[in-house]
Amino acid sequence: MNRERLISSTIMISIAVGAVLNPWVFIIVLLALTMGGLYEFFYLIQKKGIPIYSYTGILAGLLIPLSVFSRFELTPHWELLFIVLLLLLIFLLQFVRKDNTNAIVGISTTLFGILYVSWFFSFLIKVRYLLPGVEGVKLLAFILLVTKGGDIGALLIGSRWGRHFLLPRISPGKTVEGSLGGLAFSSLAAVLGKTLIPAQFGFSPWHIALMGVFFGGVGQMGDMSESLIKRDCNVKDSGKLFPGLGGVLDMIDSLLFSAPAFYFYMSSVLTAH
C-alpha cells in the first residue's frame, strides 16, 4: 500500500467511525458522498455525449436520503411515488429541449443514476434505523466492516498473489485470488464482528461466517458493476478526490449492492422473529 492510499484510507476510516457513532455526522457524510457519487456518475455519462439532466439528478438524488433519514412519507409507498414523479419531471424537461437526439437514453440514464447511487446508498440509513438505538448502529457497523473488509482483503491478496484474471474485459486488475481473498476477509470480519449482530437473531458463528461470504460477494458484484460503467466510459477511476483510491464511486461501489441486500435480509429475519 503506497503512502497516498494509506493516508486516504486512514482519513476515510476516521470519517466512517465518526459517522457510525454520531447520527448528524452520519447524514452529513452520507449526503456528501451521495452528491459526490452522483456528480461523478453524471460526469462520466456526459463524456460519452449522452444528454442527461445532471443538476436535476443531483438535487433529486439528495432528496432520497433526506426523506429516508427524516422518515418523511407523503404516502405509504412514498419512494415509488417519488420515482414516478421524478420520471414525469425528466420527461417534462425533455419536452422543452430543442434536440430530441438520444432522448430515451438520456432519460433512462438520468433515472438510473439516481436509483443506482442515491437510492441504493440510502439503504445504509435504513440499516441504521432498522433496530432502535445502539442495536441499529451495530448493524450499520457490521455491514460496513464486512463490505470494506472484503475490499481490503481483495486488494491485499490480489496485489500480492493475484495471478489469474477474473474478468479482464470489465476490470483488468481484478484476479480470482483477490476475489477469494476478499471473501475470506469478509467472512473473518463477520466472525470478528459477531457481537454487532443482536443476540435476538440467534445466529450461530457458522451462520455469521456465511453471511460474511454472501454479503462480501454481493459487495464484489457492486465493485465489478462500477468497473463495467467505468470501462464503458473509458476511465480508470471515477474521480480523483481520494489520492491512491480514486473517486467517491470507487469508495462506495461495493456498499451500493451490499447495503440493500443486508437490509432486506435482516428485515426478513426480523419479520420471521
KOLVEX-35417 format. One line per 4 residues: number of its first residue (from 1); their letters; for each residue x, y, z of C-alpha. Coordinates in steps of 0.2 Angstrom, whole numbers. Layout:
# KOLVEX-35417
NUM> a> X,Y,Z  ... .
***
This chain:
# KOLVEX-35417
1> mnre> 0,0,0  8,17,-5  8,32,5  -6,41,-3 .
5> rlis> -18,26,-2  -13,24,17  -17,42,21  -33,42,11 .
9> stim> -38,26,19  -34,32,37  -45,48,34  -59,38,27 .
13> isia> -59,26,41  -59,40,54  -74,48,45  -83,32,44 .
17> vgav> -81,29,63  -87,46,67  -102,44,55  -107,27,63 .
21> lnpw> -106,35,81  -115,51,78  -131,52,68  -128,70,62 .
25> vfii> -111,66,56  -118,51,48  -131,60,37  -119,74,33 .
29> vlla> -106,62,27  -119,51,18  -126,67,9  -109,72,4 .
33> ltmg> -104,55,-3  -121,54,-12  -119,71,-20  -101,67,-25 .
37> glye> -106,50,-32  -120,57,-42  -108,71,-49  -95,58,-54 .
41> ffyl> -108,47,-62  -116,61,-72  -99,67,-77  -94,50,-84 .
45> iqkk> -110,49,-94  -108,67,-101  -91,62,-108  -100,49,-118 .
49> gipi> -110,63,-126  -127,57,-119  -138,72,-115  -143,70,-96 .
53> ysyt> -150,81,-83  -136,81,-70  -141,96,-59  -159,89,-58 .
57> gila> -152,72,-55  -141,78,-41  -155,88,-32  -167,74,-34 .
61> glli> -154,61,-28  -151,71,-12  -170,71,-8  -170,52,-6 .
65> plsv> -158,50,8  -165,66,16  -183,59,16  -177,42,22 .
69> fsrf> -167,50,37  -181,62,42  -194,47,40  -204,58,28 .
73> eltp> -218,48,19  -231,58,9  -239,41,6  -236,23,12 .
77> hwel> -226,20,-4  -218,36,-5  -202,30,-13  -212,23,-28 .
81> lfiv> -222,39,-30  -206,49,-29  -199,38,-44  -215,41,-54 .
85> llll> -214,60,-51  -196,60,-55  -199,51,-71  -213,63,-76 .
89> lifl> -201,78,-72  -187,72,-83  -200,69,-97  -206,87,-95 .
93> lqfv> -188,93,-96  -185,83,-112  -201,91,-119  -193,109,-118 .
97> rkdn> -177,103,-126  -174,108,-144  -165,92,-148  -173,75,-146 .
101> tnai> -157,66,-151  -154,51,-138  -169,57,-128  -173,39,-122 .
105> vgis> -155,36,-117  -154,52,-108  -170,50,-98  -166,32,-94 .
109> ttlf> -148,36,-89  -153,50,-78  -166,40,-69  -154,25,-67 .
113> gily> -140,36,-60  -152,42,-46  -158,25,-42  -140,17,-43 .
117> vswf> -131,30,-32  -144,38,-21  -157,25,-18  -145,11,-16 .
121> fsfl> -134,21,-5  -148,27,6  -151,9,12  -137,12,24 .
125> ikvr> -149,24,33  -162,10,33  -150,-2,40  -145,10,54 .
129> yllp> -163,13,59  -169,-5,57  -167,-8,75  -169,6,89 .
133> gveg> -154,14,97  -137,6,98  -143,-10,90  -146,-2,73 .
137> vkll> -129,7,75  -121,-10,77  -130,-17,61  -123,-2,51 .
141> afil> -106,-6,58  -107,-24,54  -111,-22,35  -98,-8,34 .
145> lvtk> -85,-20,42  -89,-35,31  -90,-25,15  -75,-14,17 .
149> ggdi> -65,-28,25  -68,-38,9  -62,-23,-1  -46,-23,9 .
153> gall> -44,-41,8  -46,-42,-11  -33,-28,-13  -20,-36,-2 .
157> igsr> -22,-54,-8  -24,-49,-26  -9,-37,-26  2,-50,-18 .
161> wgrh> -3,-67,-25  -15,-62,-39  -11,-72,-55  -27,-77,-64 .
165> fllp> -38,-63,-70  -56,-63,-65  -65,-53,-79  -51,-43,-88 .
169> risp> -64,-36,-101  -73,-27,-87  -59,-25,-74  -41,-29,-80 .
173> gktv> -34,-28,-62  -45,-40,-53  -40,-58,-50  -48,-74,-44 .
177> egsl> -35,-74,-30  -40,-57,-25  -59,-61,-26  -56,-76,-15 .
181> ggla> -46,-66,-3  -59,-53,-2  -72,-67,3  -61,-74,16 .
185> fssl> -58,-57,24  -77,-53,23  -80,-69,32  -67,-66,45 .
189> aavl> -73,-48,48  -91,-55,51  -85,-68,64  -74,-55,72 .
193> gktl> -89,-43,72  -102,-56,78  -106,-46,93  -113,-32,82 .
197> ipaq> -127,-44,77  -140,-43,91  -142,-59,101  -161,-59,97 .
201> fgfs> -157,-66,80  -149,-82,87  -136,-83,73  -123,-96,75 .
205> pwhi> -105,-92,71  -106,-103,55  -121,-93,50  -112,-76,53 .
209> almg> -97,-83,44  -108,-87,29  -116,-70,30  -99,-63,28 .
213> vffg> -96,-73,12  -113,-69,5  -113,-50,8  -94,-49,4 .
217> gvgq> -98,-57,-13  -113,-45,-16  -101,-31,-12  -89,-38,-25 .
221> mgdm> -103,-38,-38  -106,-19,-34  -87,-16,-37  -87,-25,-53 .
225> sesl> -103,-16,-59  -95,0,-56  -80,-6,-66  -91,-10,-80 .
229> ikrd> -98,8,-80  -80,15,-80  -74,3,-94  -89,9,-104 .
233> cnvk> -84,27,-101  -65,23,-104  -59,29,-87  -49,20,-74 .
237> dsgk> -56,29,-59  -72,38,-56  -63,53,-49  -48,59,-40 .
241> lfpg> -55,65,-24  -46,52,-13  -27,51,-19  -22,32,-21 .
245> lggv> -41,26,-20  -50,36,-34  -66,45,-33  -82,44,-22 .
249> ldmi> -90,30,-33  -74,20,-31  -76,21,-12  -94,17,-11 .
253> dsll> -97,5,-26  -97,-11,-15  -109,-4,-2  -122,1,-16 .
257> fsap> -126,-18,-18  -122,-25,0  -132,-12,10  -149,-15,1 .
261> afyf> -146,-34,1  -141,-34,20  -156,-23,24  -169,-34,15 .
265> ymss> -161,-50,23  -161,-43,41  -179,-36,38  -185,-53,33 .
269> vlta> -176,-62,48  -184,-48,59  -201,-51,52  -199,-70,55 .
273> h> -195,-67,73 .
***
